């Protein structure tokens, strides 16, 4: 197996993860990939909670583990520092919150090499950092289509490699970064989404590896969950002013559209019956869908608290993302970058990728 396995560099962006970095590193070391062909680069954003001591302890025991400083303290810099420092033929990213199931690494690498993929990932099983009712409800919301859309890596368990539009993290050949560039350091968040969009625009193939599972610990308290979703929504829009391709998929703008529609129809509703009717239809349909979903979860789990908690999580997630995105539009206007953002949208509509999708749909329509 050593001779057949390419050299692999695993990059782990990290900051103040004293509780989680140890299990993450242990899961990599015992994953089954030949240690002779492996290097692990933990790119630390100058942690001050004891994380660095833990990493240094592992580095003292294993020559393949290296602690690398990230004085910028944000993820895109960490990724680029790791990519430049790495030596492997294949480069993989994992997060400090991640615990890989046995053979996760080998299965991703196998699909990358065997199927001509450009980027590969496995199924990410979301778990709660704290086993509380709220933490479990957040996990449920983050693994439902109503919550996250068509993110296949959140819930799919394919039997064969599957072409998707995104995967968690990345596993790719070193040459990919020469072809499409490194991560956009102007994007404090969602730099991974923008990276996947560049892969797609370059004609690359992103694949979900079967039988590759990793556990990821999500936030378990409502306050940090709100803050995280606000920031994600904000950067979903801010990224348009700092990228050269449309940095997200259309579905990422759905929360902003939902919130904007409710505001536009809700404000004049007391004076205009039509707006009142539209507001009630939209809000009622959303609420009913959330209630039915949460009821099914409550019955399946035997816990009625999900009937109340899951809708609360879904609504707060979408509202915070939507409000964050709307504030992002205000920020783009203040920065005089709105025109640039609009150009990206226009370019996206005329891109070859979009044209090929439209053509495929038209052909399907003719066959029907």
N, C-alpha and C positions, 0 to 999 in steps of 0.2 A: 504493500500500500504506500510506503514511503516514496518509492520510485515513481508511482503513478500519480501522486498528489502534487499539484503545483505549490510553490512557495506562496504563503498566504500571510498578509498583514491585516490584523484586526485593529481598527481605530475605535477608541471609546472616549467621546467627549464627556467631561466630568467636572462637576463643581459641587462641593459640600454633599457628598453621597456616602458618608461614613457607614450608614446602616445597610447600604445596598451594594456597594462596590465589591465586597468580599464574595457574596454569593454569585455575583456576575462573573468574576474571574474564576471561581471554582467550577462553574458550569462550562466555561471555555476549556479549561485545563483537562477536564474529564469528559469532553464531548466526543472523543474518539478520533479527532484529526491528529495526524502525526506531529508530535511536538517538535521534531527535528525540522519540519517545514513551516513552522509557525512563529510569528512574532506578534506580540500584543503591545500596542502603544496606547497608554492611558494619557489623554491630553487634558491636563487638569487646569481649570481656571482659577488657580491660586486659592484653593480651598482653605478654610480656616476652622473646620470642625473635626479635624483628625483624619480626614480622608487621605491626605498625603502620607501620613505615617503608615496607614494600612497598605497603600500602594507600594511604598518603599520596603515594607516588610515582605510583600510578595516578590518584589524585584530582587531582594537579597537571596531569596530561595530559588528563583527561577530566572535564568539568564535571558529567557525570551520575553520577559515583561520589562517594560521601560516606562518610567514616569517622565513626561514631557510637559514643560510649562506652557501655558496659554495666558500671557499677560493681558490679552484683550478681554478675556472672561466670557466671550460669547461663542455660540456654536459654530458659525461658518468659519471663523478664524481657526478654531480647534480642528475642524475637518481638514482645512487646507494645510495646516501645520503637520497634521498626521500623514496626509497624502505625500507631501514633500519629503518627510522624514522616512517613510516606509520603504521597504526593499522588496516586498513580495510581488510576484507576477499577478496575483489576484489581491484585491483590496476589499475588505468588508468593514462595514460600520455596525456597531452595536451601541446601545445606550447602557449607562450604569444601572438603569432600572430593570434591565433584561436578564432573565435566567433562561439559558438555552436548554431544550430537551436534547437527550443523547442523539448524536448524528445530525443535528441541525446544520452545522457548518458544512459537513461533507455533502449533504444533500443539496444545499444551495450551490456549492462549487460544481457538483456533478451536472446539475441542470444548466449552469452557465456554460460549461465546456461541451456537453453533449448536444444541446439543442440550439447552439448559436445565439444564445441570449446576450443582451448587453447589460442587463441588470436583473438580479434575482433576489427574492426574499421569501420567507415562509409565512405561515399563519401565526398571527400575534394573538395570544390568548390574554385578554385583559383581566387582571386581578386587582383587588383592593389593597392599598397599602395598610389599611387598618380594617379589621373585620367587624365593621359596624353596619347597622341598617342603612345609613346614608352611603357608606362606602360600597356596599353590595348593590344599592340602587344605581349608583353612578356607573358601575360595571355593566349592569343590565342596559342602561341607556346607551352606553358606548359600543354595544354589540348588536344594536338593532338598526335596520335600514332606515327607519324614521329618524334615528339619531344621527347616523353617520353616512347615509346614502349608500352608494354602491362601492364601498371600500371592501373589496373582496378579501383582503388579507385579515380583516377583523372577524370574519365568520366562516369563510369557505374552507373546506377540507377536500381539495381535489384529489382524484386518484391518479391523474396524469398532469404533467406540467401544463399550466394554463396561462395564456397571454392576457395580461391585465394592463390598466393604465397607470398603476402605481403599486408599490410594495413598501413595507416598512423597511427603513434603513437602506442599505444597498450592499450588493456583492457584485463586483464587476472587474473586468480586466484593467490593468494599469493604462492600457492604450486609450480607454474611453476618455480619460481626462485630457489627453493630448488632443483628442478629436473635438470635444465640446467644451473644454475648459474646466476650471475648478469651481468651487462654490462661490456664489455671489456674496462677498463680505459686507455689502450694503444692507443685506437682509438679516436683521437680528433674529427674525422668526421666519418660518415657512420656506427657508432656503432649500429644503428637500423637495418641496413641491415644484419650485422653479427649476431645480435640477432635472426632475423627471420630465418637465415640459420640454427642456432642451433636448433630452434624449429622444422624445417623441418627434420633435421637429426635425431632428437629424435622421429620422427613419429607423431609430433603434427599437429593439424588442425587449419589453419588460415582462418577466415571467414569475408566476407564483409556483414555488416548488412543493410537490406533494410530500406529505410525511415529515415536513420540517416545521416544528412547533417551538415557539418561545413564549415565555410568560413575561408580561410587562405590568408593572405596578402603577396603577393610576391614582390620582389624587382622591382622597377619601372625605374631605371636608368641603362644605358648600362654598365657603369664602374663597379658598384657593382655586376651586373649580370655576367660580365666576370670574376671578381675575385672569385665569388661564384662557378662558374662552373669549373674554373681552380682548386680550392681547392678540389671540389668533385672528379674531375678526378684524381688528385694526390693521394688522400686517397683511391680511388677505388683500386689502385695498392699497395700503402704503407701498406694497411691493410693485404695484403698477408704475409707480414713479421712480423706481430704482432698478428696473430690469429692462432687458432689450427684447424679451418675448413675453407674451401673456403668461404670468407666473403661476396661475391656478387654472383649474378646470371650472367650467360654468357652474357646476354643482356647488362649488365653494361659495358662490355668491347668493345661494338660495336663502340663507338666513337674513341677509340684508334685504332681499326682495320681499320676504315675508313681513319683516318688521316695517319696512317702508310702506307696504300696501296697507297694513293695519293702521298706521298713523294717518295716511292719506285719506282712508275711508272713515276712520274713527273721529277725527277732529270735526268734520262737517256733519257727522251723523245726526246730532240732535236737531239740526235744522233742515236736513235734506233726506227724505225717506229712502231715496235710492242708495245713498252712501250708507245709511243705517242697515239696509238690507244686505249690501255687499259685505259690510263689516261682520255682520252676524253669520253670514254664510261661510266666510273665510275662517273666522275664529271658531265657529261651531264645528266645521269640518275638521280642523286641526285638533280641537279639543276632544272631539268624539273619537278620532283615530288614536290619540294618545291614551284615552280612557280604555278603549277596547284592548289595545296592546298591553297596557299595565294590568288589566284584569286577567288576561291570559297568563302573564308572568306570575301574578299572585296565585292563581290556581295551580300552575305548574310547580311553584316553589312552596305552596302551602303557607303563605305568609301574606295576610291582607294589607300589611303596611306598604307593599309595592303598589297598591292601587293609588295611593296618595303620593308616594315618594317618586316613582318613575315619571309621572306627568310633571311634577315639580322640577325634576332634573332636565327633562326634555325641553320644557318651556324656558327655563333659565339658561340652558345651553344655547338655544337658538336665539333668544332675545339678546343675550350678552354678545354673541357673535355678530348679530345683526346691528346692534347699536355701535359696537366697535367698528364695524365696516363703515357705517354712516359717518362716524367721527373721522374715519380714514379719508373719506371724500372731502370733508372740511379741511383736513390737514393738507391734502393734495392741492386744494385751491389756494390755501395760504402759502404753500411752497411753490406755487405757479407750475405745478407738474401735472395738472389735470389734462391738458392738451396732449402731453406725452402718453398718459394712460389711455386716452381715447384712441390714439394712433395704434397702440398695441392691440386694442380690441378690433379695430378695422383690419389690421394685418392678420389677426387670428382667423377672421372670417374668410380671408382670401388665401390662407395657407394651404399647401398641398394636402396636408393631413385632413383638414376639414373638407376639402374638395373631394377626396377619395371616399370619405364617409358619406357625403351627400350622394355621390355617384352610386355607392353600394345600396343606399336606401332607395334610390330611384329604380335601380335594377330589380330590387326585391318587389317594389310596387308593381312593375310591369309584369313580373312573373305571377303575382297574385291576380 
